[in-house]
Amino acid sequence: MKTRKFMAMLLVAVCLFSLTACTKPTSSEAKTLRIATPYSIATLNPTKTSSDGDGYVIRQVMEPLVSGVTGDRRPLLAESWTNPNNLTWEFKLRENAYWHEGNTVYEEGANVQVKAEDVKACFDYVLDPANKAQYQARLAEVIKEVEVVDDFTVRFTTNEPAAWFLTDIHRVPIFSLKALEVLGQDAFDFTPIGTGPFKFAEYIPDDKVVLEKNDKYFIEPKLEKVIFSIIPNQSTATVALKTGEVDIALQVPSTEVDSVRETEGIKVLPTSKGGAYRYVAFNCGSEFFEEKQVREAVAFAVDMDAAVDAIFGGDPILAKRAYCSVVPGVPGFSDCSDLWEYDVEKAKTLLSDLGWKPGSDGVLEKNGKKFSFTIKTAPDAARSKLGIIVATDLKKVGIDCKPQALEWATLIDDINSGNYDMAISGGYGGEDGLFMMFHSTEGGGPELNYVNKAVDRLLGKAKITVELEEREKLLIEAARLIAADRAHLPAYLEFWQAGVSEKVKDFDLPDLYIPLTSPYRNVDIDN
């Protein structure tokens, strides 16, 4: 009887101990980083995506040959490279890179190294137009041939000297063709298998993506698990950060930045060093804006300093005035502030000299045509407000401008098809940004109907000038010509703010296109 009583007590004690052990956080739970992202997942196939939401996940799982922020490419899957001549690039791969294991493609303990033939197969797939990969056209224009030199050396031959070659190949995370063959297209699109510091574990649509530590990565990740929680409403994500449900909120609304900064245990970090470029675009083929002098008048009429202050409350952590179409820190940036001036009387005089006279209603007219149009804007609050401010300023000089906020897809379609007179949008801030936006035939120039042969010559030469110092001179000259030509009315550089728990370590730049674990940082979180 006593024995049975003792055994019962022992069983209760064991159960209580087990419950206690189960409720105690494991090391895995303690090393879980929870990130709130506003982006849903469209695909986890690196050849199909152009979305930040997809990219944030993919870049933790798969590695490109080179990594780094704009203008600062660094070794990643390739440990080194050489550029022996202007048409040749050779990359030496790390010999300690292995495909992720413990899945239906590579079993645990497979130890399959990533070799030059894998890199070649990956790029050959992307370059084949039949596969409809993102950046296929751009890469096919640049890359002539990909060759295997030896097991761990791959050689690229370009069609012409390629100034932005490292940027181009950075856009291609290396993926496994065997995974595509084994899984099939549908499963492959949502089962990423790569070589990166974290392995794909789970995706629940519109809820979360779970990644787990890759024990075979050449640097041991300090995090055991990363969870991307999909929270489309940024205010909701901010609340989750404040209550400790997530450790990072990637985008804090500008109206809530102050309250987050004032919350104990949370810091606010800008999501990019240079800012996101926002601007007023002229359709230079429009009947209103084909003349440079009219664009000049608009530039005189808009008080952009006051506009930026009104939208962001004069807080430099949120935004600052832009004068150039290149982001600071990127080759080609120039302080073009000397090229811009706010002067309403100059605007009126210039318009009058061009034949625009006030009608009976005060709106300017010329040859029976009223100066009346719609300014189309992106749907976010800041750019919608800018549209209202620009319209208000233009009415002061007799231009009837009606702001219209559109959904992103509609705005992009209208800009691409030339169905606009003036639009407020955002520009690509990469090293080849000027070329992408302003070259009249090869870049985004056709969308603006902007043609300046001098700009084309400078950008065309910059494209094939591999030597950085000489290329930068060409880009600066082009940037100043573009500003003087009023192809854009630069508005502001916007700094998205991420809210980050102070428990998170080594996360100085919330750009998740830079892996959480790499030779350049290893993000950690306190228990």
C-alpha positions as CSV (number, residue, x, y, z in Angstrom):
1,M,0.0,0.0,0.0
2,K,2.8,2.4,1.0
3,T,4.6,1.4,-2.2
4,R,1.6,2.2,-4.4
5,K,1.1,5.5,-2.5
6,F,4.8,6.3,-3.0
7,M,4.7,5.4,-6.7
8,A,1.6,7.6,-7.2
9,M,3.3,10.5,-5.5
10,L,6.4,10.0,-7.6
11,L,4.2,9.9,-10.8
12,V,2.6,13.2,-9.8
13,A,6.0,14.7,-9.2
14,V,7.3,13.5,-12.6
15,C,4.2,14.9,-14.3
16,L,4.6,18.3,-12.5
17,F,8.3,18.3,-13.5
18,S,7.4,17.5,-17.1
19,L,4.8,20.3,-17.2
20,T,7.3,22.7,-15.8
21,A,9.9,21.6,-18.3
22,C,7.3,22.0,-21.1
23,T,6.4,25.5,-20.1
24,K,10.0,26.6,-19.8
25,P,11.2,28.3,-23.0
26,T,13.6,26.1,-24.9
27,S,16.8,27.5,-26.5
28,S,15.0,27.3,-29.8
29,E,12.1,29.5,-28.6
30,A,14.5,31.9,-26.9
31,K,16.4,32.3,-30.2
32,T,13.3,32.9,-32.4
33,L,13.2,36.3,-34.2
34,R,9.7,37.4,-35.1
35,I,9.4,39.9,-37.9
36,A,6.1,41.7,-38.8
37,T,6.0,42.2,-42.6
38,P,3.2,44.1,-44.4
39,Y,3.7,42.1,-47.5
40,S,1.8,39.0,-48.5
41,I,3.8,36.2,-50.2
42,A,3.1,35.9,-54.0
43,T,5.8,33.3,-54.6
44,L,9.0,32.0,-53.1
45,N,10.4,31.2,-56.5
46,P,13.3,33.6,-57.1
47,T,12.9,33.6,-60.9
48,K,9.3,34.8,-60.6
49,T,9.2,37.4,-57.9
50,S,9.7,41.2,-57.9
51,S,8.1,41.7,-54.5
52,D,9.9,42.9,-51.3
53,G,7.8,40.5,-49.3
54,D,9.0,37.5,-51.3
55,G,12.5,38.8,-51.4
56,Y,12.9,39.2,-47.7
57,V,12.3,35.5,-47.2
58,I,14.1,34.3,-50.3
59,R,17.4,36.1,-49.4
60,Q,17.5,34.2,-46.1
61,V,17.2,30.9,-47.8
62,M,19.1,31.4,-51.1
63,E,22.3,33.3,-51.8
64,P,23.4,35.2,-54.8
65,L,27.1,35.2,-55.8
66,V,27.6,38.6,-54.2
67,S,25.8,40.5,-51.5
68,G,25.8,43.9,-50.0
69,V,24.0,47.2,-50.1
70,T,23.9,49.3,-53.3
71,G,27.4,50.3,-54.4
72,D,29.1,47.9,-52.0
73,R,29.0,44.4,-53.4
74,R,30.7,41.8,-51.2
75,P,31.5,38.1,-51.5
76,L,28.7,35.7,-50.5
77,L,28.3,32.4,-52.3
78,A,31.4,33.4,-54.3
79,E,34.3,33.9,-52.0
80,S,36.2,36.1,-54.6
81,W,36.1,37.2,-58.2
82,T,38.3,38.7,-60.8
83,N,37.6,40.9,-63.9
84,P,40.7,40.1,-66.1
85,N,39.3,42.1,-68.9
86,N,36.2,44.2,-69.7
87,L,34.2,41.3,-71.0
88,T,35.2,38.6,-68.5
89,W,34.2,37.9,-64.9
90,E,35.4,34.8,-63.0
91,F,33.9,33.8,-59.6
92,K,35.5,31.4,-57.2
93,L,32.8,29.6,-55.2
94,R,33.0,28.7,-51.5
95,E,33.7,25.0,-51.1
96,N,31.7,24.8,-47.9
97,A,28.3,25.7,-49.4
98,Y,25.8,22.8,-49.3
99,W,22.2,22.5,-50.5
100,H,19.7,22.4,-47.6
101,E,19.0,19.0,-46.3
102,G,16.1,17.3,-44.5
103,N,13.6,17.7,-47.4
104,T,12.2,15.6,-50.2
105,V,15.1,16.7,-52.5
106,Y,18.2,16.3,-50.3
107,E,17.9,13.9,-47.4
108,E,19.6,14.6,-44.1
109,G,23.3,14.0,-44.3
110,A,23.4,14.2,-48.1
111,N,26.3,16.8,-48.0
112,V,25.8,17.9,-51.6
113,Q,28.1,20.8,-52.4
114,V,27.1,23.6,-54.6
115,K,29.4,23.6,-57.7
116,A,30.1,25.8,-60.7
117,E,27.8,23.5,-62.8
118,D,24.9,24.4,-60.5
119,V,25.5,28.2,-60.9
120,K,25.7,27.8,-64.7
121,A,22.5,25.7,-64.7
122,C,20.8,28.4,-62.6
123,F,21.8,31.3,-64.9
124,D,21.1,29.2,-68.1
125,Y,17.6,28.7,-66.8
126,V,17.1,32.4,-66.1
127,L,18.5,33.4,-69.5
128,D,16.2,31.1,-71.4
129,P,13.2,33.2,-72.5
130,A,11.0,30.1,-72.4
131,N,11.2,30.2,-68.6
132,K,9.9,33.8,-68.4
133,A,12.2,34.6,-65.5
134,Q,12.3,38.1,-64.0
135,Y,15.2,40.1,-65.4
136,Q,15.6,37.7,-68.3
137,A,15.6,40.4,-70.9
138,R,18.1,42.6,-68.9
139,L,20.4,39.7,-68.2
140,A,20.3,38.4,-71.7
141,E,21.3,41.8,-72.9
142,V,24.4,41.7,-70.6
143,I,25.5,38.0,-70.5
144,K,26.8,36.3,-73.6
145,E,27.9,33.0,-72.0
146,V,28.3,31.2,-68.7
147,E,31.0,28.5,-68.5
148,V,32.3,26.0,-65.9
149,V,36.1,26.5,-65.5
150,D,36.4,23.9,-62.8
151,D,34.3,22.5,-60.0
152,F,34.3,25.8,-58.1
153,T,35.0,28.4,-60.7
154,V,32.4,29.8,-63.1
155,R,33.2,32.3,-65.9
156,F,30.8,34.9,-67.3
157,T,31.4,36.5,-70.7
158,T,29.5,39.7,-71.4
159,N,28.3,41.1,-74.7
160,E,30.0,44.4,-73.9
161,P,31.7,46.0,-70.9
162,A,29.1,45.9,-68.2
163,A,29.5,48.6,-65.5
164,W,26.7,47.2,-63.4
165,F,27.4,43.5,-63.8
166,L,27.7,42.8,-60.0
167,T,24.3,44.5,-59.5
168,D,22.8,42.4,-62.3
169,I,24.0,39.0,-60.9
170,H,23.1,40.1,-57.4
171,R,19.5,39.9,-58.5
172,V,19.8,36.1,-59.0
173,P,19.8,34.0,-55.9
174,I,21.3,30.6,-56.7
175,F,18.6,27.9,-56.6
176,S,18.6,24.1,-57.2
177,L,17.4,22.9,-60.6
178,K,17.2,19.4,-59.1
179,A,14.6,20.8,-56.7
180,L,12.5,22.1,-59.6
181,E,12.8,18.7,-61.3
182,V,11.9,16.7,-58.1
183,L,9.2,19.0,-56.7
184,G,7.5,20.1,-59.9
185,Q,6.7,23.8,-60.7
186,D,3.8,24.3,-58.2
187,A,5.6,22.9,-55.2
188,F,8.9,24.5,-56.2
189,D,7.2,28.0,-56.2
190,F,6.5,27.7,-52.5
191,T,9.3,25.4,-51.3
192,P,12.6,27.3,-51.6
193,I,15.8,25.2,-51.2
194,G,19.1,27.0,-51.3
195,T,22.4,27.4,-49.5
196,G,21.6,30.3,-47.1
197,P,21.8,30.5,-43.3
198,F,18.1,29.5,-42.8
199,K,16.1,26.6,-44.2
200,F,12.5,26.9,-45.3
201,A,10.2,25.1,-42.8
202,E,6.6,26.3,-43.3
203,Y,4.3,28.7,-45.1
204,I,0.8,29.4,-44.1
205,P,-0.8,31.8,-46.6
206,D,-1.6,35.2,-45.3
207,D,-0.3,34.2,-41.9
208,K,3.4,33.4,-41.6
209,V,6.6,32.0,-43.1
210,V,8.8,29.9,-40.7
211,L,12.5,29.5,-41.3
212,E,14.9,27.3,-39.3
213,K,18.7,27.5,-38.7
214,N,20.9,25.8,-41.3
215,D,23.4,23.9,-39.3
216,K,25.6,23.4,-42.3
217,Y,26.0,27.1,-43.1
218,F,29.7,28.1,-43.0
219,I,28.9,30.7,-40.2
220,E,26.7,29.4,-37.4
221,P,23.5,31.5,-37.2
222,K,22.8,32.8,-33.7
223,L,19.1,32.5,-34.4
224,E,17.4,29.1,-34.2
225,K,14.3,30.2,-36.0
226,V,12.9,33.2,-37.9
227,I,9.2,33.8,-38.3
228,F,7.8,36.3,-40.8
229,S,4.3,37.3,-39.5
230,I,2.2,38.7,-42.3
231,I,0.4,41.7,-40.9
232,P,-0.8,44.0,-43.7
233,N,-2.0,46.8,-41.4
234,Q,1.1,48.7,-40.3
235,S,-0.6,50.1,-37.2
236,T,-1.6,46.6,-36.1
237,A,2.0,45.5,-36.6
238,T,3.2,48.5,-34.4
239,V,0.8,47.4,-31.6
240,A,2.2,43.8,-31.9
241,L,5.8,45.3,-31.5
242,K,4.8,47.3,-28.5
243,T,3.1,44.3,-26.8
244,G,6.1,42.0,-27.5
245,E,4.3,39.8,-30.0
246,V,6.9,40.6,-32.6
247,D,10.5,41.7,-32.3
248,I,10.6,43.8,-35.5
249,A,8.0,45.8,-37.3
250,L,9.4,46.5,-40.8
251,Q,7.3,49.6,-41.5
252,V,6.1,51.9,-38.7
253,P,3.5,54.5,-39.9
254,S,5.0,58.0,-39.9
255,T,2.2,59.1,-37.6
256,E,3.3,56.5,-35.0
257,V,7.1,56.9,-35.1
258,D,7.2,59.3,-32.1
259,S,5.1,56.9,-29.9
260,V,7.3,54.0,-30.9
261,R,10.5,56.0,-30.1
262,E,9.1,56.8,-26.7
263,T,8.3,53.1,-25.9
264,E,10.8,51.6,-23.5
265,G,12.8,48.8,-25.0
266,I,12.2,49.7,-28.7
267,K,14.3,51.7,-31.1
268,V,13.5,53.1,-34.5
269,L,15.8,52.6,-37.4
270,P,15.6,53.9,-41.0
271,T,15.2,51.0,-43.5
272,S,17.7,52.5,-46.0
273,K,20.7,54.8,-45.7
274,G,19.9,57.0,-48.7
275,G,16.1,57.0,-48.6
276,A,13.5,56.2,-51.2
277,Y,13.3,58.7,-54.0
278,R,9.9,60.3,-54.6
279,Y,9.2,62.7,-57.5
280,V,6.7,64.5,-59.7
281,A,7.0,63.0,-63.2
282,F,6.2,65.0,-66.3
283,N,4.9,63.2,-69.4
284,C,7.2,65.0,-71.8
285,G,5.0,64.0,-74.7
286,S,1.9,65.6,-73.2
287,E,0.5,68.7,-75.0
288,F,1.1,70.6,-71.7
289,F,4.7,69.5,-70.8
290,E,6.5,68.8,-74.1
291,E,8.1,72.3,-73.8
292,K,10.9,72.4,-71.2
293,Q,9.9,76.1,-70.4
294,V,6.5,74.9,-69.2
295,R,8.2,72.3,-66.9
296,E,10.4,75.1,-65.7
297,A,7.4,77.2,-64.8
298,V,5.9,74.4,-62.8
299,A,9.2,74.0,-61.0
300,F,9.2,77.7,-60.1
301,A,5.5,77.4,-58.9
302,V,5.8,74.5,-56.5
303,D,7.1,75.3,-53.0
304,M,8.6,71.8,-52.5
305,D,10.4,72.7,-49.2
306,A,7.1,73.7,-47.7
307,A,5.4,70.6,-49.1
308,V,7.9,68.2,-47.6
309,D,7.7,70.0,-44.2
310,A,3.9,69.9,-44.3
311,I,3.8,66.2,-45.2
312,F,6.4,65.0,-42.7
313,G,6.2,67.7,-40.0
314,G,9.8,68.8,-40.6
315,D,11.1,65.6,-39.1
316,P,14.4,64.6,-40.9
317,I,14.1,61.1,-39.6
318,L,11.1,60.6,-41.9
319,A,12.1,62.5,-45.0
320,K,14.2,65.2,-46.5
321,R,14.0,67.3,-49.6
322,A,15.4,65.8,-52.8
323,Y,17.1,67.9,-55.5
324,C,18.6,65.1,-57.6
325,S,17.2,61.9,-59.2
326,V,20.1,59.8,-57.6
327,V,20.0,58.8,-54.0
328,P,22.8,59.9,-51.7
329,G,25.6,57.3,-51.4
330,V,25.0,56.0,-54.9
331,P,27.5,56.7,-57.7
332,G,26.1,59.7,-59.7
333,F,24.6,61.6,-56.8
334,S,25.1,65.3,-57.0
335,D,23.9,68.2,-54.8
336,C,21.6,69.8,-57.4
337,S,20.1,72.3,-55.0
338,D,21.5,75.2,-57.0
339,L,19.3,74.2,-59.9
340,W,16.0,74.7,-58.1
341,E,14.2,77.8,-57.1
342,Y,10.7,78.7,-55.8
343,D,9.5,81.9,-57.4
344,V,5.8,82.3,-58.2
345,E,6.3,85.5,-60.1
346,K,8.9,83.9,-62.4
347,A,6.5,81.1,-63.0
348,K,3.7,83.5,-64.0
349,T,6.0,85.5,-66.3
350,L,7.4,82.5,-68.0
351,L,3.9,81.0,-68.7
352,S,2.7,84.4,-70.0
353,D,5.7,84.7,-72.3
354,L,4.8,81.2,-73.6
355,G,1.4,82.4,-74.6
356,W,-0.6,81.1,-71.6
357,K,-3.2,83.8,-70.6
358,P,-5.9,83.8,-67.9
359,G,-9.4,83.0,-69.1
360,S,-12.6,84.4,-67.6
361,D,-12.4,81.8,-64.8
362,G,-8.8,82.6,-64.1
363,V,-7.5,79.3,-65.6
364,L,-4.7,79.8,-68.2
365,E,-5.6,79.3,-71.8
366,K,-3.7,79.0,-75.1
367,N,-5.1,78.6,-78.6
368,G,-8.5,77.9,-77.0
369,K,-7.1,75.1,-74.8
370,K,-7.3,75.4,-71.0
371,F,-4.3,74.4,-68.9
372,S,-6.3,71.8,-67.0
373,F,-5.2,68.2,-66.2
374,T,-5.2,65.5,-63.6
375,I,-2.1,64.7,-61.5
376,K,-2.1,61.0,-60.8
377,T,-0.6,59.8,-57.5
378,A,0.4,56.7,-55.7
379,P,-2.1,55.5,-53.0
380,D,0.1,56.1,-49.9
381,A,-0.7,59.0,-47.7
382,A,2.5,61.0,-48.3
383,R,2.3,61.0,-52.0
384,S,-1.4,61.6,-52.0
385,K,-0.8,64.7,-49.9
386,L,1.9,65.8,-52.2
387,G,-0.6,65.6,-55.1
388,I,-2.9,67.9,-53.2
389,I,-0.2,70.4,-52.4
390,V,1.2,70.5,-55.9
391,A,-2.3,71.1,-57.3
392,T,-2.9,73.9,-54.8
393,D,0.4,75.6,-55.7
394,L,-0.3,75.4,-59.4
395,K,-3.7,77.0,-59.1
396,K,-1.9,80.1,-57.7
397,V,-0.4,80.6,-61.2
398,G,-3.5,79.7,-63.1
399,I,-3.0,76.0,-63.8
400,D,-6.1,73.8,-63.0
401,C,-4.6,70.6,-61.6
402,K,-6.9,67.9,-60.1
403,P,-5.2,65.3,-57.8
404,Q,-6.3,61.7,-58.2
405,A,-5.0,58.9,-56.0
406,L,-4.9,55.5,-57.9
407,E,-4.3,51.9,-56.9
408,W,-0.7,50.9,-57.6
409,A,-1.6,48.6,-60.5
410,T,-3.6,51.3,-62.2
411,L,-1.0,54.0,-61.7
412,I,1.8,51.7,-63.1
413,D,-0.3,50.8,-66.1
414,D,-1.1,54.4,-66.8
415,I,2.5,55.5,-66.5
416,N,3.8,52.6,-68.6
417,S,1.2,53.3,-71.3
418,G,1.8,57.1,-71.3
419,N,-1.8,57.7,-70.1
420,Y,-1.0,60.7,-67.9
421,D,0.1,64.3,-67.9
422,M,1.7,64.5,-64.5
423,A,2.2,61.7,-61.9
424,I,3.7,61.3,-58.5
425,S,5.6,58.1,-58.1
426,G,8.9,56.6,-56.8
427,G,12.2,55.9,-58.6
428,Y,14.6,53.0,-58.5
429,G,17.6,54.1,-56.4
430,G,20.2,51.5,-57.5
431,E,23.5,52.1,-59.3
432,D,21.9,51.9,-62.7
433,G,18.9,54.0,-61.6
434,L,19.5,57.0,-64.0
435,F,19.8,54.6,-66.9
436,M,16.6,52.7,-65.9
437,M,14.6,56.0,-65.6
438,F,15.9,58.3,-68.2
439,H,17.6,56.6,-71.2
440,S,15.2,57.4,-74.0
441,T,15.3,53.9,-75.7
442,E,16.7,51.4,-73.3
443,G,15.6,52.6,-69.9
444,G,12.4,54.2,-68.5
445,G,12.7,57.2,-70.8
446,P,9.9,55.9,-73.1
447,E,7.5,56.0,-70.1
448,L,8.3,59.7,-69.7
449,N,8.5,60.4,-73.4
450,Y,11.8,62.1,-72.4
451,V,14.5,62.4,-75.1
452,N,17.8,64.2,-74.5
453,K,20.5,62.9,-76.8
454,A,23.2,64.3,-74.5
455,V,21.8,62.4,-71.6
456,D,21.6,59.3,-73.7
457,R,25.2,59.6,-74.7
458,L,26.4,60.0,-71.1
459,L,24.3,57.1,-69.8
460,G,25.2,54.9,-72.7
461,K,28.9,55.5,-72.0
462,A,28.4,55.1,-68.3
463,K,26.8,51.7,-68.9
464,I,30.0,50.3,-70.5
465,T,32.5,52.2,-68.2
466,V,33.6,49.6,-65.7
467,E,36.1,52.0,-63.9
468,L,34.0,53.5,-61.1
469,E,35.6,56.9,-60.9
470,E,35.2,57.7,-64.6
471,R,31.7,56.2,-64.6
472,E,30.7,58.4,-61.7
473,K,31.8,61.6,-63.5
474,L,29.5,60.6,-66.4
475,L,26.6,59.9,-64.1
476,I,27.0,63.2,-62.2
477,E,27.0,65.1,-65.5
478,A,23.9,63.2,-66.6
479,A,22.1,63.8,-63.3
480,R,22.6,67.5,-63.5
481,L,21.5,67.7,-67.1
482,I,18.3,65.7,-66.2
483,A,17.6,68.1,-63.4
484,A,18.2,71.2,-65.5
485,D,16.0,69.7,-68.2
486,R,13.1,69.3,-65.6
487,A,12.5,65.7,-66.6
488,H,11.4,65.1,-63.0
489,L,10.5,67.5,-60.2
490,P,12.4,65.8,-57.3
491,A,10.3,65.9,-54.2
492,Y,11.8,64.1,-51.2
493,L,13.8,61.1,-49.9
494,E,11.6,59.1,-47.7
495,F,13.0,57.0,-44.9
496,W,10.7,54.1,-43.9
497,Q,11.2,53.4,-40.2
498,A,11.4,50.0,-38.7
499,G,10.6,49.4,-35.1
500,V,13.1,47.1,-33.4
501,S,13.1,45.6,-30.0
502,E,16.3,46.3,-28.1
503,K,16.6,42.6,-27.5
504,V,17.6,42.3,-31.1
505,K,21.4,42.6,-31.7
506,D,23.5,43.3,-34.8
507,F,20.5,44.5,-36.8
508,D,21.8,48.0,-37.6
509,L,20.3,48.2,-41.1
510,P,16.7,46.8,-41.5
511,D,17.3,45.8,-45.1
512,L,16.4,42.1,-45.2
513,Y,17.8,41.7,-48.7
514,I,21.0,41.6,-46.7
515,P,20.9,38.2,-44.9
516,L,20.3,38.0,-41.2
517,T,23.5,35.9,-41.0
518,S,26.4,36.5,-43.3
519,P,30.1,37.4,-43.0
520,Y,29.0,41.0,-42.3
521,R,26.4,40.5,-39.6
522,N,24.9,37.8,-37.4
523,V,21.6,38.9,-35.9
524,D,20.9,37.7,-32.4
525,I,18.2,38.1,-29.8
526,D,18.5,38.1,-26.0
527,N,16.8,35.3,-24.1
